[in-house]
Amino acid sequence: MTTDHQALVATLDLATKVRLLTGATSFTLHGEDSIGLAPMAFSDGPTGVRGLKFTGGEAVALFPNATLLASAWSEDTAREVGEMLAEEAERQQIHVVLGPTINLHRSPLGGRLFEAYSEDPLLTGRLAAAYVQGLQGKGIGACLKHLVANESETLRNYMNSVVSEEALREVYLLPFEIAVDDAQPWSIMAAYNDINGAAATEHDHVNNEVVKGEWGWDGLLMSDWFATKTSAPAALGGLDLVMPGPDGPWGEALVADVESGAVPESVIDEHVCRLLLLAERVGALGGPDAHRSWPSDSVAPDAPSRQAQLRRLATDGMVVLRNEGDVLPLTGAGTVALIGRHAVETVCMGGGSAQVNPPYQVSIAEGLGAAIGDRLTVVDGVEVRERPLPASRSAIRDPETGTPGMRVEHLDADGQVMLSEHVDSADVTTGWDHALPRPTEQLRLRAELVDGGHVRLGGLGTGRWQVSLDGVDLGSADLASSGADPGEGMFKPPHWTADVDAAPGSLVEAVLTILRSDPRPGPDGKLSTLSHVLASGMGVKSLVAGPVPPPSADVIAGAVEAARGAEVAVVVVGLTPEQETEGTDKTTLALPGEQDAMVAAVAAVAGRTVVVVNAATPVLMPWADEVEAILVVGLPGQEGGHAVADALLGAREPAGRLVTSWPAADGAAPAWEVEPTDLQLDYTDGTFVGYRGFHAGRADAPAYWLGAGNGYGSWEYESAELVAASAEAGGAGADSAPTVAVTVRNSSDRDSRELVQVYFQPTESDQPVRLVGWATVAVAAGASASVDVTAEGRLWRRWDTEAGGWGTPLSGGELLIARGLGDIRATLPLA
């Protein structure tokens, strides 16, 4: 970069500089013509680039979720995804994509795990670095999130993560460090939580001493949305940018802090310099001639080339956990009974800020039906949700235009309509997406029912609901979030419904009065920006309109009948955005509803049973030994149904491997609790996160280990030898780490891909086993191939808490060559 940022900053007065350090709107920053700074636009990621509207924005590509992409264990895949997201960002004129999410899968109950890569810091860090390289290689900024120790959602805005410095350095900061060293991300997002008593947005040790100091990182540190709690402490603690805007804790308060001497103006100048460096990197600095030009020929989200990419990426990460008798792939010409709510309403993305508005979503029923035609019988499954779904786009139409979706009117305090708009979905947000002359006091949602019958009508979201059908009042309710977390209003909305009979074309009208209140302290006793957010009535509001679910017993009886009459039964089960979402954690790994009973009933009568798991994170499978095959398909994105069909039929091998160990029972994990006690969550597992703790006996063996998966091949490990190693067998640097040569043979009659994993087991009893390297290799049926795996030197480092630095590297021990730690194929001692 050649621009003298300090000289530009010197031309600005204090108020202007401070103004630049808080967002202009929910997802944009201020520009400043006097220094050639254009406004910058941010967008949520990483499942897609949603754009500047939280709901109801333009159609954008919906990618497979992060754990599914990570299950390919491929840096090339992560880099390709980054490049694709950059193209999505360019089409929408977005400068920075808020991703990747690189917190770890510490507890399997974490609600946001679907958005993060894995339980392992090395795998997470390398995939993140490749993603950043792909995104920034096309001039779009990446944003690593969330710094740091943000592995759960319960009371995330108030809780304190208590983590040893050893675990912080060796585990939770490591993915950030790898991505910073290997890819130089242009921005990082500070988390909601506190770490060891200090808020992430003002954590001097992490932000200034480690990330900006030791690592020498020169990027911009922004807050998570509404996470900033203070003025001077945050400014001094390394935070560069408060989001969102235009309001927040800085502004006049930060100007006053500088004028009083509480914050040196040089600190403000440094923050602005980092902002200008980001602007220069993304093409928003230097005047109009220097600003980036956006392409006019971007790939559409539903273009054939994009469809093919998304379909391939989804299949590549799918994991075969069981395949007795080589039931998969389904290569015969027999009949198939496809059973389950997730088959007909496939969950293609998780909940929260990762949600996007895709051009379409292909269900498994649609994808498999397109592939095998009339050989397929489809049967709906048991109910899987506690909360009703918003009306599907196909179930409602705008009464004014007749197009799918609904009519939304924003009314002010006098009942005047400020905005009347068509919304493609059944969702609308308040206090987020619209710039209106006056606050919205009421929303009027109107839609005609495409189909009639026995239907469930109502509303989702906080406020006072009044619902009518063809002018006849159905009832009303005042709905409020049950907890203190502001995420509940957005991601876990309360609901009210009524079951009625309705004719096709009936008009549903829901009038929602926004209930505002005085700000109230949070559970930490403090009155924060979040308190004002809660009081404002901000949130997602949705119209409910859909058929009333039938009794589970009737549904299971229908599934059994269909399974008995088919050659193969494919049962699709899974989780929903009620469990896999931002803003809330799970309480169990059990499948919701009566899905386990449905699988057991089908398996008892079917000749062959294949279970497809439509979930991104671990679930319990008490019926696993009763079925012939299990295929984990994650949240597969807009091409999900086609991708699952490709995997089931063998059109493309599902050669993925698990990125998180799956416990055998609730509570059977090295770390389980996600709910803080007195707002404190102790990271008692230390450096023994996930598979490390399982291997050390800190919990019963998992049902499936990190790295488990079979694909459609079968593998023999013919040899493994150490071909390069330093005297210290790893040392502290990557250039001194050992390399292992492994020869594998594909003993199946199908071409396949193998993942060779290398783990290091130190001799010291207080040191956990850890993944140090991996490589994939494609091998023809019956053939052998050799692959070299070079270990990562950072995994031999050991933090010396007493000395406050990296101590003597680990030495000795042994390398484990494995298909996951439940299937170790060779052991190599290190001197």
N, C-alpha and C positions, 0 to 999 in steps of 0.2 A: 504494500500500500504506500502511496506517495503523498497523500494529503496530510497537511500539518493540522491535526485535530486540535491540538492545544491552541494554535493560533486562531482557529475558528471559535473555540470556546471563549477565548479572551475578548471577542467582540460582543459577547452576550451579557446582558445584565443578570443579576441573581434571580429575579423572578422568572425570566425567560428560561434560564437553565433548569430551574426547579420544575417549571411547567413541562419541560420535555421528559421528565423522569416519572411521570404518571401517564397512563394511557389516555387517549382522547375519547375513546368509546370502549365498548366491550372487547373489541378485537383489533383496534387500530391505534396508532401512535400519532402524536402531533408532528407536523412538519414545521420548518422555519425557513421562510424564503430568504432571509438575509444571509444565510450560510449555505444555501442550496440544498437544504434538507427536505426531502419529500416525505409525506406521511407513509408509514409502513403498515402493512396488514399482516396479522397473525391468524392462524387457523388451527383448531384442534386437530390432532392426529391421535394415534398412528394407524387406525384402521381405515383411514381415508382422509381426504382433505375436505372438511365439511364446508368451509367458507366462513363468511362473516355473520351468518344467522345460526342461532342455536337450533331452531326447528324451522321447517318450511322453506329451506333454502333451495338452491338449484340442485338438480340431480348430479351426483358425483359417484365415482367408482367406490364400491364397497369391497375392501380387501379381506382375505382370510385373516383371522385374528392373530395376534403376536405369537401365542404359544403354538399355533398350528404352523405358522411360517418357520418358527424356531425349530420345530420338530424335524425339519429337513437337515438340521445340523450343517448348514451350508452358508458360508460367508458370501458366496456368489449369489445365492438367493436373496440374502439380506441387502446386498448391494443393488440388485435388480429392483427390489421393492423400493429402495430409496430413490432410484432413478424414475420409477413409475410415479411415485408420489410427487416428485419434482415436476413432472409433466402435468399432473393434476393441479398442482399449485400454480403453475404458469398459466394454465387456462383460466384460472380465477383471479389472477394478479395478486397472489399471496406471496409475501416475502419470506415468511418463517413458518415452518410446520412444527407444531408443538409435539415433538416426539423425537426419539423413541422413549418409551417408559422402561427404565432399567432397574427398578426395584426388584428384589428377589422374592421368590416364592417361599417365604419363611414358614408360614402356617398354611396348610391347605384350605383353611377357612377364609382366607383373604378374598374379599369380593372383587378386587380389581386385578387378580392374578392373570386373567385372560388377556390383559393389556400389556403384560410384562413377559419377558422371554422365558425365564427358567429359575430353578432354585440354585443354579451354579453360577458363581461370579465370573469364571473364565468364559464359559459359553455365552453368558449374557454380554460380557464386555466385548468379545470379538464380533458377535453379531451386531451389536450397537455400533461399533467402529465401521463396519462395512456399510451399514444402513446410512450412517452419516456421510461416508465417502460418496455413496451414490446420490444422495440428496444434494450435498454441497458441491459435488462435481458439476451440477447443472445450475449453480448459482442461487439455490434456495437454502436458507438457513435451517439447520436442525436445532433442536432444543432437548438436551438430555433432561429427564425428569424421573423422580422428584428427589432432590438432594435434601436429606438422606434419611435412612431408617424409617421409611414410610411404607411398611409392608402390610398394613391393615387399614381399614376404613372407619372402624367404630370410634366415634368422638375424635376423629383425626384432627380437627381444628383446635382441639384443646389438650390432647394427650401428650405425655412426655415419654419418648422412647429412651430407655436407660440401656446403654450399650457400652461395653468395655472398649477402651481404645484399641486393644488387640483385635477384637471382632470388627470394629469400625474400619480399621486399616486393612486387615487381611481379607475381609469379606464384603462389607456393605459399601465401602468406598471404591473397592477394586474395579467393578464394572465402569464406574465413572473415570477412574484413572486410566484404564486401558483405552477407553474411547477418546479421552483427552490426548493421551500420548500418541495414539495411532491415527487419529482422524481430525483432531483440532476442531471440535464442534464450536459453532459461533455463538451459541447461547446455552444456558443451563437454567432450569427452573427450581427455585427453592420450595420446599414442601410446606404443608400446613402444620405439621407437628413440631414439638420441641424435641431437642436431642440433648440428653443429660442436663436438662434444666434451662436451656436457652433455645429460643425460637429459631427454626431453620432460617427464617428471613433476616435474622440478626445474629447469626452464629459466627462470631469472629474467628474461632478456632478452625471450623470447617471452611468457611467462605474465604477468609483472608489469609490465614496462616497456611492452610493445606492447598486449597484449590488455586487461589490466585498467587500464593507465595511459593510453596514447595514445588507445585506442578508448573508454575509459570504460565498459567492459562490466561489468555488475553481477551476472552469473550465477555458477553453481557450476562449478568445474573439477574433474572427477573423473578418476581414472586408468582406463586400459584395464585389463582384468581381469588381475591379477598383474603389472602393469607397474611398480608402485612399487618402487624399489630401495633407498631410504634413509629414515631418519626425519627428522632435522633439515634436511638439504638440500632434501628434497621439501616440507616444511612451509614453509620459507623461500622456496622457489622458486615459490610460487603455487598448489600443489596444495591443493584444499579437501577432497577425499574420496578415500579409498583403497577400491578394490573388487577382489575381493569380500571377504566376511567369513565367519566372525567373526575369523579370524586375519589377520595381515599385519605389516608392518614398523613400524607406529605403536604403538598401545596403550601398554603400560608403558614402552617405549623413548621415546615422545614425551613422556609425563609426566615421565620422567627428564630429557629435554632441556630442558623448561621449568624444572624445579626447579634444574637446573645453570646456567641462564642462557643456554644455547646457543640457545634459541628464546624470544623474548619472549611472554608470555602474551597480549599484545594480538594477535599473529599468529593464535593459536588462536581468539581471540574473533572475529576477522574471518572466519575460515573457517566458524565456526558461524553467524555472521550470514548469510553467503551461503547456507548450508544452510537456515536458517529462511526466508529470502526465497523460495527454491525451494519449500519446503513450503507457504508461504502462497499462492504462485501456483497450485499444483496442488490446493489445498484440503485440506492435511494439517496445518494449524496453527490454533490458536484454540479448541481444545476440541471435544467431540463435536457441539455445535450448529453450529459453524462449519465442520466437515469436509464435504467434498463428498458429495453423495448420488449413488450410481451408478444409472444408468437400469435399469429392469426390462424395457424393450421394445427392447433392442438388435437391430440387424440381424444375423441369423445368417450365418455364413460361406458357407452354401450357399443363402441366400435368393435368389429369382429376381432381385430388384433388384440384389443384389451380383454375381450371375453376369453380368448385363447390363453393369454397370459394368466389371468386370474384362475381359470380352470386348472391349468397345469400346476400353478403354485399351491393350490389347495390340495390336490391329490398327492403331491410330493411329500406333504407333511403328515398325511394320515398314517395311523399306526395300527398294524395288525398285532393284537395282543394274544390271540388264540386262533388256531386254525387246524383243529383235529380232523384227520382224514383228508386234508387238503380240500375242504369244502369250498374255499375261496381260491381262485376266482370262480364265479358262477359261469362256467363256460358251456354248460349244456343248453338244451332247448326246452327244458321243463317249465312248469308253471311256478310262479312266485307269488306268495301272499306278502304284501308290504303292510305292516301294521304299526300304528302309533301316531299320537298327535304330532310328534316331531317329524314324522314322515310327510304329513300334509301341511304342517305349519313349521317348517324347518327354521330353527333359530340360527340366523346367519351372522349375527353380531351381538356383542354384549351391550349392557346399558351404560348410561352416563355420557360423559363428554366425548367418548369415542364413537358415539352413534353418528351416522350420516344419513342422508336422504338418497338412497341408490335409485337408479333408473328402473330396476326390477330386482327381484330375488327369486331364484329358482329353487323350489322345494325338491326334496328327494323323490316324492311321488311324481313330480313333473319330469325330473331328470331321468329316473329309471323307466318311467312310462315312455319317454321319447326313445329310449334305447331298445326296449324289448316289446313294446306295443301291447297287443292283447294277451300276451302271456302273463301280464301283471294284473293282480287284484289288489285294490287299495282299501284298507279298513282304518277308520279313525281310531284313536286310542283314548285312554282315560284322561281326565282333566289333569293338567300339570301346573296350573297357576293358582295362587291364592288371591291375587288381585285380577280383576277383569282386564282384558286387553283393550286398548283403544280400538275404535272401529277400523277395520281394514279398508284400504282405499277402494276395493272392489265392492264393499258392502254399502257405501253411501255415495250420494251425488249432490252437488251444489244445486239448490232449488232454483237459482237464477240462471245458471249456465248449463245445467245438466251434465257437467263433467264430473268424473270421480273426485271425491273429496268433499269439502264443506265450505259454507259461507261463514266468514268471521267478521263481526262488527265490533269496533272499539268505541265505547261510549264514555263521555266525560261525566263530571259530577251533575251536570244539568240534563243528562240523558241525550245529549247531542252526539250523533255518529261522527267521529273524527276520521275513521278509516273503515271502509268495507272492502274486503279482499277475499279472493278464492284461495284456499289452502288445500294442497294436494292430499295431505294426510289428515288425521283426526286430532293433531296436536297443535298447540299454539303456546307461545311463551309470553309472559308479562314482565315488564321491567327489564328487558334484555335486548330484544331485536328491533324495536320500533322507535323511531324518532318522531314523536307526536307533539302537537302544540300544548297539550295538557295531559296530565297523568290519566291513564286508563282506569276508570272506576268500575266499569262493567264490560264483560264480554258477552256477546250474543252469538252462540254457535247454532247454525241451522243446517240440516241435511235431510234428504229424502232417503228412505230405505229402499235399496235395490230389490231385496227379497223380503217377504213377510214371514209369518209363522210365530212361534213362541220365542220371543226375543228378550234380551236383557239390555235395558237402556239406563243411562246414567252419566256420571262424570267422575273424572280422576283429577285430583289436584286440590290445593287449599283454596278456601273461599266459601261463599254462600251460594249453593246450587239450587236452581228451580228448573225442573224438567217437565216438559209437556209433550204429548203425542197428538197430532192433529188438533191442537188447541185445548186438549183435555189435560188438566194438571195431573201429573203422576206423583208429585211429592217434592220435598225440599230437604236440604241438610246443610249445616255449617260444618265444614271439614277443616281440620288443622293438623299439622304434623305432630306426631306423638312425642318426638324427642327434641333435644337441643341442637342437633346437628343440622345446619342449613341445607346440607345435601339431601335431606329427606324430602324437602319440598320439591326438589328437582328430580330425584332418582328413586324415591320411595313414596310416591304420592298417596294420600288417603283417597278413599272412593266411596261413592254411594250409588246403588243401582235399584231398579225395580224390574220384575219380570212380568211381561204383558203379552197379549196377542196383538199382532199388527198386520195390516195388509201391505202388499208391495206398493211403493210410492208414498207411504205415510210420511208426514213431516215431523221430524224430531227437532225440538227447540230447547236448548239449554242456556239459561241466562245465569251467568256467574258474576256475582258481586265480589270485588276484591276486598278482602278484610285486612285493613291496616291497623297497626297497633303501635304503642310506644316501644322503642327499643328496650330490651331487657338483657341483663347480664347473662353470659353463658355459664356453664357449669364450673368454670374457673373463677367466677365472680367478677369478671371484667366486662366492661361495655366496649365492644369492638366494632369495627366496620361490619362484621358478620351480624351483629345485633341489629344494625340498621337494615341489612339485607333481609333478615328474617321478618322484620316489622313491615317491610315494604310490600309484601305479598308477591314477591318475585317467585316464579316457578313455571313448570310446564303444566298446562291444563289440557285435558283430553276428553273427547266425546266417546262414550261407550255405546256401542250398538252392535249386537251380534246374537247368535242363537244361544238359547239356554242349554248348558251341557246336560246330556242324559246321565242316568245313574251308572256308576262304575261297573256294577255287576252285569248290566246289560251290554256294556262296551266289551268287557272281557269275554263274555259269552260269544259275541260276534267275532272277536279275534280268534278264539279257539275254533270256531266253525270254519273260518277262512283258512287257518293253518292246517287243519285236518284235511282239507281238500286240495292242498298245493304240495308240490314236490319239495319246495324250500320255503320256509317262513323267515322273512327279514323283519325283525322288530327294531324300531327306532325309538330310543329312549334318550333322556338328557335333562339338562338344566335349562333355566330360562333367565332372562335379564332380571328377575327377582333375586336370583342368587349370584349371578355373574354381572356385577354392576359396580360402578363407582358409588360411594356414599353409604354402603352398608356391607357387612360381612355375612357369611353363612353361619349357621349354628350346627349343621350336620353335613356329612358327605353323602347321606342317603338321598336317593332320587326322590323328587317330590311326587305327591299323589300316590296312586296305586300302581306305579310302573313296575315295581318288583313283582307284584302279584300277577300282572299281565304277562311278563316274561316267563315266569314259572309255569303259568297255565298253558302258554303256547308251547314251551319246550316239552311239556308232558305229552303232547299229542302230535307234534310235528315230526316228520321224518328227519329233517335237518333244520336246525335253527341258527340263524346268523343274527347277532345283535350289533346294531350300529349305535355308537354312543355320540350323541350330538351335544358335547360339552367340551369346554376348553380346559377344565381343571379336574382333579381327581373326584371320582364318585365311588361309592361302595357297590359291589356287584355280587350279592349273595348267591346268585344263580350261575356264576361263572363256570362252574364245573358241569352244569346241566345243559350247556349249549355247545355247539360245535365250533363257532367262530365269534370273535369279538373284533370289531373295527372301530377305532376312535377317530372321529372326523372333525373334532373341534367345532369352531364357529366358522364355516367355510366361505363366507362372503357371498356376493351376488350370484356367482356361478356354482354355488354349493351343490345343488341337486345334480347337475351334470358331472361335477367332480366326484361326488360319491358314487354315481353310476360307473364312471370310469374305473374307480377303485374296485368296486364289487365285481365288475365284469372283466377286469384284467386289461382294459384298454390302456391303462397306465398303472405301473406298480405303486401301491401305497407303501413306500419304503421308509417312512418316518420312524423316529424313535422318541420315546417319552423324554420330556425336558424337566419333569418333576416326578419324584417317587410318589406312588399311590399307596396310602396306608391301607392296612387290612381291616381297620375298624375305626370308628370314631374315637378320638383321643389317643390313638396309637401312632404318635409322631413325636419327634424330638422337640418340636415347638407346636403348641396347639392353641392356647388361649390368644384371642385377639381383642378381648374387651379389657380395657385398662382398669386397674384397681386404684381408686382415688386419683384417677386421671394419669396413672403411671403404668407403663407396660415394660416389664423387665425382659430383656433379651437373655434369658437364662441359658439358652443353648450355646451361647458364645460363638465360637467358630465352627461348631458342629451342626451347621444348618443342613436340613434335608438328608440326603443320602449319607452325608458324613456322620450324622448322629445315628442313623439306622445301623451303619456298619460298625460303629463303636458300641452297639448294644444299648443305646440310650432309649430305644423303643423296640417293640417287637418288629421282626422283619416285615417289610412292606409287601403288599400283594404284588406290586410291580416296581422295579427299581428305575431310577433315572437311566436313560439309555436303552431301556427294554423295547423290543419290537422285532418282528420277524420278516416283514415283507413277504414275498412269495418265493424266496430262495431258502436253501438250507446250507449251513456253513460248517466247514472243518478248518481249524487253524493248524496249518502244516508246520509252521516254524515261526519263531520270534526271537530276535537277537538284538543286543545293544550294539549299534554300529558307530556311535560317537557319544562321548561323555567327557566332561571335564574332570579334573582331579577331585573337585568337590561335588561331583555328580549333580550338577544343577546350578550351584552357585547362586548369585543374585541377579544375573543378567541373562537375557534371552540367548545371547551368543554362546553361553556356556552350558545351556541345557542339553540333556541327553536326547539322542534320536534313536528310535526303535524301528527296525525293519520287520514287517510282519507279512507272511504269505498265507493267503486264505484260498480255499477252494469252494466253489459253488457246486454242491453235490446234488442239486435239484435239476429238473428238466426244463427250467425256465431261467432266462437271463434275469439277473437281479443286482441289487446294490447293497453293499455291506458297509456298516459303520464300525470302524476299529477304534476302540476307546483305550486310552492309557491313563491309569491312575497311579499316584505316588503315595505309598504308605511309609511315613517316617518311622524311625525306630523309637522315637520318644513317645511315651504313653499319653502325654498330654496334647499330642498333635493328631488331628484327624486325617484320614485318607482324603485325597483331593484329586479331582480331574485335572490332568496337566496337558492333555492333548488328544486330538482325534483326527481321523481322516476317513473319507468315504472313497469307495472304489466300486466301479461297475464291472461285473464279471459275467461272462457268457455261461450258459448252462454247461456244467461238467468241467469248466475250466478253472485254472488257478491264476492268481494275480498277486503281485507284491505291492506294498504300500509303505512309505516311510512316514512316521509320526514324530515330529519334533516337539518336545515338551516345552512348556512356557516357563521361563526362568523365574518369573515373578512368584510362582507358587512355591519356590524354595525359600522365600524370604520369611523372616520371623520378626514380629514387632516386639521390641524390648520396652515394656511400659516403664520400668524403673529408669532406664537411660533416656527415654523419650525419643527413640529412633529405631531404625532397622538394626537388629542385632546380627550375630553370626548366622549365616545361612544354614539351613538344615543340610545334613549330609548323611550318607548311608541310607538304610531303608531298602525298599524294593519297589519295582514297577509292576503293576498288575495290568495285563492285557486282557480286555474283557468285552463282553456284550452286555454291559451293565454289571454291577457288582454282585448280582445274583447268578452270573454266568461267567466266571473268570476262566480264561482259556490258557493263560501262561503267566509265570512269575519270573521276573528277572531281578537278581540282587544288584544293589549298587554298592560300590566300595566306599 
